[in-house]
Amino acid sequence: MRLKLFLAVVYGFFGLMPFLVNAQSEKFIDISYDRGPMIGNNKDWADELIDKIDYAGVDVRFGWRSNQNTYYNYINRFPSYGLGFTSALNYYSEIGRPMGIYAFGEFPFGKINVDRKWNFSYYSQVGIGFNMNPYDAETNPLNRFVSTAINAHIHFGIKAAYRLTNSLEVFSSIGTKHYSNGSIKKPNAGVNFVPIALGLRLNLDNQPFNPGSKPEFPPLEKRGFWNIAAYTGLKSYEIGEKAYFRGGVGVNYLWEISYKYRGGIGIDWFYGAGAHERFPDENISFTDVNSFAVVGSWEWKLTEKLYMPIAFGVYLSKADLNQEIAGFYERIGVRYRLTDHVFAGVQIKAHEAKADFFEFTLGYTIPGKVRKIVNP
């Protein structure tokens, strides 16, 4: 129940993304057929399971592309947002028939040209995966990929589309589709597919997309920002073990690089609870459960309030009892600015693309003085 509530909150937050786009938009429906290999982790049990699975699936998406000519829409090349449903076609006793509901964003490549036939883009999908058969030591011991029936659904990829008419497009895409519980329960190697999709898009408005000429940009205020963020989450360390608190605090200084990006550097501190309970016979020191890292941070601004944090951290000291398995970590997620100073979000922290824990974040921004004003 705790996992279901956790993932429901994650999906609810990401599900807000489409509704942050102005309702003045071009609406569409996508239908696609996916097929591709399942990939593993070079373990014998993983190879045995992969040999049994032949992945094929379908996706249905309802989306909209805002044609309101704001400068945020313009610098992101008028992205599309929406909601979707995906399902594998075949059932396997080891993993079930994975399904997912998700929010998505699709971002075009290249210069803005609404008249061209060929269009290329990259996309992300984040939501809830379900209808999966989890690991069980007695009834399903081979599936060490996931140990929960409900998981996060994450899918990234690139797409090529060709416009046949104003109302019909054909497209193909390739990406990585991932199901994971963020190590809330072990085992959690994660289910990974690499689907290649073929599909059709039906534009419901039957009108050419035409947002107009380049909008007026406000002056760009070059200044620094201090971001102070608290991270909270849960992590299980061993099969059959309960989940313990994982969290920390980050302090970052970011500079306004452009209308679209901020970048900077900072320090992260992480703490893992439960070490005395997990290792009752050991003498636990401060450094066994606390770690510190220097982190390079990047913010991609999607709207005035919505943005994606991306980070790469290098440990100054690792807490081995917290299963910090590499000398570095990655972070990606989404945050929303509740006020000019307060923000909230959710990210996933990972080591070499293997989930450490989901971070629920609440933070405070302190803007510095304007050092320079750049006129567009």
C-alpha positions in Angstrom: 0.0 0.0 0.0 2.8 2.4 0.8 4.4 1.8 -2.6 1.0 2.3 -4.4 0.6 5.6 -2.5 4.1 6.7 -3.3 3.9 6.0 -7.0 0.4 7.6 -7.2 1.9 10.8 -5.9 4.7 10.6 -8.4 2.3 10.1 -11.2 0.0 12.8 -9.9 2.9 15.3 -10.0 4.0 14.5 -13.5 0.4 14.3 -14.6 0.1 18.0 -13.9 2.5 18.7 -16.8 0.0 18.8 -19.6 -2.4 21.0 -17.8 0.3 23.7 -17.4 0.1 24.4 -21.1 -2.4 26.9 -22.3 -5.6 25.4 -23.6 -5.2 27.2 -27.0 -3.7 24.2 -28.8 -3.7 21.7 -31.7 -5.1 18.4 -30.4 -4.1 14.9 -31.7 -4.4 11.2 -31.2 -1.4 8.8 -31.7 -1.7 5.1 -32.1 1.5 3.0 -32.5 2.7 -0.6 -32.5 6.0 -1.3 -30.6 8.4 -4.2 -31.0 11.9 -4.7 -29.7 14.3 -6.6 -27.4 14.3 -6.8 -23.6 17.8 -6.0 -22.2 19.3 -7.3 -19.0 22.3 -7.0 -16.8 24.6 -9.9 -18.0 23.4 -12.2 -15.1 22.6 -15.8 -15.9 19.1 -15.5 -14.5 18.5 -12.4 -16.6 19.6 -14.1 -19.8 17.4 -17.0 -19.1 14.4 -14.8 -18.6 15.1 -12.6 -21.7 15.3 -15.7 -23.9 11.7 -16.4 -23.0 10.3 -13.0 -23.7 9.4 -11.5 -27.1 8.2 -8.0 -26.5 5.5 -6.4 -28.6 3.1 -3.7 -27.5 0.7 -0.9 -28.4 0.5 2.8 -27.3 -2.4 5.2 -27.5 -1.8 8.9 -26.7 -4.0 12.0 -26.6 -2.0 15.2 -26.8 -1.9 18.8 -27.6 0.6 21.3 -29.0 0.1 24.8 -27.8 0.2 27.4 -30.5 0.2 30.3 -28.1 3.2 32.4 -29.2 5.0 32.8 -25.9 8.7 33.0 -25.7 8.9 29.8 -23.6 6.9 27.9 -26.3 9.2 29.5 -29.0 12.5 28.6 -27.4 11.3 25.0 -26.9 10.0 24.9 -30.5 6.4 24.6 -29.5 6.4 21.2 -27.6 3.5 18.8 -27.3 2.2 17.4 -24.1 -0.4 14.8 -23.2 -1.5 11.6 -21.6 -1.1 8.0 -22.9 -1.7 4.3 -22.2 0.7 1.5 -23.2 0.3 -2.3 -23.0 2.4 -5.3 -23.9 0.4 -7.7 -26.2 1.8 -11.0 -24.8 1.4 -12.4 -21.3 4.4 -14.1 -19.6 4.1 -15.8 -16.3 7.4 -14.3 -15.1 6.7 -10.6 -15.7 2.9 -10.5 -16.5 1.7 -8.2 -19.2 3.2 -4.8 -18.4 0.9 -1.8 -18.9 1.3 1.9 -18.1 -0.5 5.2 -18.0 1.7 8.3 -18.3 2.2 11.9 -19.1 4.4 12.8 -22.0 6.3 15.7 -23.5 7.6 15.8 -27.1 10.2 18.4 -28.2 11.0 19.1 -31.9 14.6 19.2 -33.2 15.9 21.9 -35.5 14.7 25.4 -36.5 11.0 26.2 -36.3 9.4 25.5 -39.7 5.7 24.7 -39.6 5.5 24.0 -43.3 7.9 21.1 -43.6 6.8 17.6 -44.2 9.5 15.8 -42.2 9.8 16.5 -38.5 12.2 15.1 -35.9 11.8 15.2 -32.1 12.7 13.6 -28.8 10.2 12.6 -26.2 9.8 11.5 -22.6 7.0 9.6 -20.8 6.7 9.3 -17.1 3.9 7.5 -15.2 2.8 4.4 -13.5 3.4 0.8 -14.7 1.1 -2.0 -13.5 -0.2 -5.5 -14.3 3.2 -7.0 -13.6 4.0 -10.3 -11.9 6.6 -9.5 -9.2 9.4 -11.6 -7.8 8.5 -14.3 -5.3 11.1 -16.6 -3.8 8.7 -19.6 -4.1 6.4 -18.9 -7.0 8.4 -16.6 -9.3 12.1 -16.7 -8.4 13.4 -16.1 -11.9 12.0 -12.5 -12.1 14.5 -10.4 -10.2 13.9 -7.5 -12.4 10.9 -6.2 -10.3 9.5 -7.1 -6.9 6.3 -5.0 -7.0 3.2 -5.2 -9.2 3.1 -1.4 -9.5 6.2 0.5 -10.7 7.3 3.7 -12.2 7.0 3.8 -16.1 9.8 5.8 -17.8 10.3 6.0 -21.5 12.8 8.2 -23.5 13.4 8.2 -27.2 13.6 9.9 -30.6 11.0 10.2 -33.3 10.7 10.9 -37.0 7.3 11.9 -38.5 6.1 12.6 -42.0 2.9 14.7 -42.6 0.7 13.2 -45.3 -2.1 15.8 -44.9 -3.1 18.5 -42.5 -4.9 15.8 -40.5 -2.7 12.7 -40.9 0.9 11.8 -40.1 3.0 8.6 -40.0 5.9 8.2 -37.6 8.5 5.9 -36.3 10.4 6.0 -33.0 13.0 4.2 -31.0 13.7 4.5 -27.3 14.2 2.8 -23.9 11.2 1.8 -21.9 11.9 1.2 -18.2 9.8 -0.2 -15.3 11.2 0.2 -11.7 10.1 0.9 -8.1 13.2 3.0 -7.3 14.6 0.4 -4.9 11.6 0.8 -2.5 11.6 -3.0 -2.5 14.3 -5.5 -3.7 15.1 -7.1 -6.1 14.9 -4.2 -8.5 17.1 -4.6 -11.5 14.3 -3.0 -13.6 12.5 -4.2 -16.7 14.0 -2.6 -19.8 12.7 -2.8 -23.4 14.1 -1.1 -26.5 11.0 -0.8 -28.6 10.9 0.4 -32.2 7.5 1.9 -33.0 5.4 2.5 -36.1 2.4 4.7 -35.8 -0.2 7.1 -37.1 -1.2 10.6 -35.8 -4.6 12.0 -36.4 -4.8 15.8 -36.0 -8.2 16.4 -34.6 -8.4 20.1 -35.5 -7.8 19.5 -39.2 -6.0 22.9 -39.4 -2.4 23.7 -40.2 -0.3 24.5 -37.2 0.6 28.2 -37.4 1.6 30.0 -34.2 2.7 33.2 -36.0 5.9 35.2 -36.1 8.6 35.2 -33.4 7.3 36.6 -30.2 8.7 39.6 -28.3 11.3 38.5 -25.7 11.8 40.3 -22.4 15.3 41.4 -21.4 17.3 38.6 -19.9 18.5 39.4 -16.4 21.8 37.7 -15.8 22.1 36.8 -12.1 22.9 34.0 -9.8 20.5 31.9 -7.7 21.0 29.9 -4.5 18.9 26.7 -4.4 18.5 25.0 -1.0 16.6 21.7 -1.4 15.6 18.9 1.0 15.4 15.4 -0.4 13.2 12.6 1.1 12.5 9.1 0.0 12.5 5.3 0.9 15.0 2.5 0.0 15.1 -1.2 0.6 18.6 -2.7 0.7 18.1 -6.5 0.6 15.5 -8.9 -0.6 12.7 -9.4 2.0 13.8 -6.3 3.9 11.6 -3.3 4.7 12.2 0.1 3.3 14.1 2.8 5.3 14.3 6.5 5.1 16.7 8.0 2.6 17.2 11.7 2.2 19.5 14.6 2.3 20.1 18.3 1.6 21.5 20.1 -1.4 22.9 23.6 -1.8 23.5 24.8 -5.3 24.5 28.0 -7.0 23.1 28.4 -10.5 23.7 31.1 -13.1 21.1 32.3 -15.6 22.8 31.1 -18.8 20.0 31.8 -21.3 16.2 32.1 -21.6 16.1 28.3 -21.6 18.9 27.1 -19.2 20.5 27.7 -15.8 23.6 25.9 -14.7 25.9 25.8 -11.8 27.6 23.7 -9.0 26.9 22.7 -5.5 27.2 20.3 -2.6 24.9 17.3 -1.7 24.6 15.6 1.6 22.8 12.2 1.9 21.8 10.1 4.9 20.4 6.6 5.1 18.5 5.4 8.1 18.2 1.8 9.5 21.9 0.9 9.6 21.8 -0.1 13.3 18.8 -2.3 12.6 20.3 -3.9 9.5 23.7 -4.4 11.1 23.0 -4.8 14.8 26.5 -6.3 15.6 28.5 -3.6 13.9 29.8 -0.3 15.3 28.2 2.2 12.9 30.1 5.4 12.4 29.0 8.8 11.0 30.7 8.1 7.6 29.0 4.7 7.3 25.6 6.3 6.8 26.4 9.9 5.6 27.9 10.9 2.3 28.9 14.1 0.6 29.3 15.0 -3.0 30.1 17.9 -5.3 27.4 18.2 -8.0 27.1 20.0 -11.3 23.4 21.1 -11.8 21.4 22.1 -14.9 17.9 23.4 -15.1 15.9 23.2 -18.4 13.0 25.8 -18.2 9.8 24.4 -19.9 7.5 27.3 -18.8 7.8 30.2 -16.4 7.2 27.8 -13.4 7.9 24.3 -14.7 11.4 23.0 -15.2 13.6 19.8 -15.4 16.6 19.5 -13.0 19.5 17.4 -14.4 22.6 16.8 -12.3 25.8 14.8 -12.2 27.5 14.3 -8.8 30.9 13.0 -7.7 31.2 11.7 -4.2 33.7 13.3 -1.9 33.0 10.5 0.6 30.7 7.5 0.1 28.5 5.7 2.7 29.1 2.1 1.9 26.2 0.9 4.1 23.8 3.0 1.9 24.8 1.0 -1.2 26.3 3.9 -3.0 27.9 1.6 -5.5 29.8 4.0 -7.8 31.9 7.1 -7.4 29.3 9.2 -9.1 25.5 9.5 -9.5 23.0 11.0 -11.9 19.7 12.9 -11.2 16.8 13.8 -13.4 13.2 14.8 -12.7 10.8 17.7 -12.7 10.1 20.6 -10.4 7.5 23.3 -10.2 7.9 26.7 -8.8 5.1 27.3 -6.3 6.1 30.9 -5.6 9.1 33.1 -6.7 11.1 31.4 -3.9 9.5 28.0 -3.1 9.7 25.0 -5.4 8.7 21.3 -5.1 9.5 18.3 -7.3 10.4 14.7 -7.7 13.6 13.2 -9.2 15.3 9.9 -9.4 18.8 9.5 -8.2 20.8 6.7 -9.8 24.2 5.1 -9.9 25.2 4.1 -13.5 21.5 4.2 -14.5 20.6 1.9 -11.6 18.1 3.5 -9.2 19.2 4.6 -5.8 15.9 6.2 -4.6 13.1 8.5 -5.7 13.7 12.0 -4.2 10.7 14.1 -3.2 12.0 17.6 -3.0 11.0 20.8 -1.3 13.3 23.8 -1.7 13.9 27.5 -1.5 15.5 29.8 -4.0 17.4 33.0 -3.1 18.0 35.2 -6.2 21.1 37.3 -6.3 21.5 40.8 -7.7 21.1 41.4 -11.4 24.7 41.6 -12.8 23.8 42.2 -16.4 20.8 42.8 -18.6 20.9 41.3 -22.1 18.4 42.6 -24.5 17.1 40.1 -27.1 
